[in-house]
């Protein structure tokens, strides 16, 4: 099949100026990892010399549609000041200004936290006053403390006893994010006597039920496991619930928990405080105002006036690369950055599995994380990568939302995201915190340049990087021989290739990511095949069922497209 012709990157993004750099020049490291025996010798012919081109900056992103906030009380407390030396991340407001309990302040001191971020400074006073809150803030903005601190103060003020059951529930979309929030709860409760529990799929359900029966003041849970306990754990007392927090609300909706959330909200008492947090607002505010809170919610839009949708410390770029050169470029880039901490995002579990196996086989040590792994493996990998000073993590979008992974240097989007907000979540894994810096690189086929227009409209600033052919590792022929002779890698490569085609067919921007326009011979080479495996493209393109990506795990579900109104706002309606 032939690729669709695209005039140029300037045409695709409306004539914006670009900054061009040699992508393999950004960071260079010729040292291989010590103590690792090479199982396959890969000859490299990589020129390490080269000059960067001009540094003309990419123009700013376009304005977004003004949101209709009728029906919401708007928090417009913007005069918070900025802590000197905080790079705009911290306000001049300290946690001491929030009149928190001594126990909480002692825990914050141990965590070396003194000043609040904007979302914390604006949300905490409303939440402490018992008001319902609808908050929109970018990833890495400090949302977790914004809802945890008021919950702890609520437990203190009510003198909560374990015999009263559960006072607060936090619902979060993924197991990894639940683990992370639970860890922060543990730190904050150091001087408190509050009991808390973690409920998530893949864990021992019986032990969770026993803990709930003893009484847990605060519960952190994923939707499916929470609903299971609400329906089937007889001694789980939740009828006295005081507060409900829904974190990453748009993500919960996206990954197929609509019905679970609907059932949860029916079971929980309606006389509660409700807080809804999200890194991005995927529905317009006119959809969100249909949410029926106990009272009129306060809307806190931290990023409404921001000129960019991503953190200021991220240097972001894209590279235009044909299919047949994609893996060569990835290999060369990773080889140059072995001493960095890098996350590589891919579109499917099978792609993560194959490329992780292949890279480890050719002596590029990597970790992998995807939704089909057992929970014990996912948890171990997550904490191993968090603890590492330098490492490479190959993953699906299971790691793209909310997770606070320390000191990530590079975010590489080997497969483009389904839409701009997923791009924002992915790059949000780097440049987190005060004065933090990071880099992001997006791989695009020449036919995919139209995606840049959508990124520009979403206020994402991007520069263009180049990759001179002379700098790419000359490994294609050797890799094709490896895949041909190694049965297990060959089978894994075929699965990954088919999943890539399925992912492409399921893309929401089909006029840009058109599966019919893919050059399958070139695509096959990116999976180290000399000839393409058999995949029925026509059957995928003509199917009456919509192929949709499973929530962050990288797999697929087949179901009819949801009604446009079947959104979180509708699910929360009483």
ABEGO torsion letter per residue (X at the ends): XBBBBBABAAAAAGGBBBBBBBAAAABBBABBBBGBBBABBBBBBBBABEBBBBABBBBBBBBBBBBBABGBBBBABABAEBBBGAGGABBABBAAAAGBBAAAAAAAAAAGBABBBAAAAAAAAAAAAGBBBBBBBBBGAGAAAAAAAAAAAAAAAAGBBAAAEBABBBBBABAAAAAAAAAAAAAAAAABABBBBBBBBGBBAAAAAAAAAAEBABBBBBAAAAAAAAAABAABBAAABABBBBBGAAAAAAAGAAAAAAAAAAABBABBBBBBBBABBABBAAAAAABBBABBBBBBBAAAABABABBAABBBBBBBBBAAAAAAAAAAAAAAAAABBBBBBBABAAAAAAAAAAAAAAGBBBBBBBAABBAAAAAAAAAAAAABABBBBBBBAAAABGBBBBGBABBBBABBBABAAAAAAAAAABGBEBGBBBBBBBBBBAAAAAAAAAAAAAGBBBBBBBBBAAABBBAAAAAAAAAAABAAAAAAAAAAAAAAAAAAAABABAAABBAAABBAAAAAAAAGBABBBBBBAAAAAABABBBBBBBGAGBBBBBBBBBAABBAAAAABX
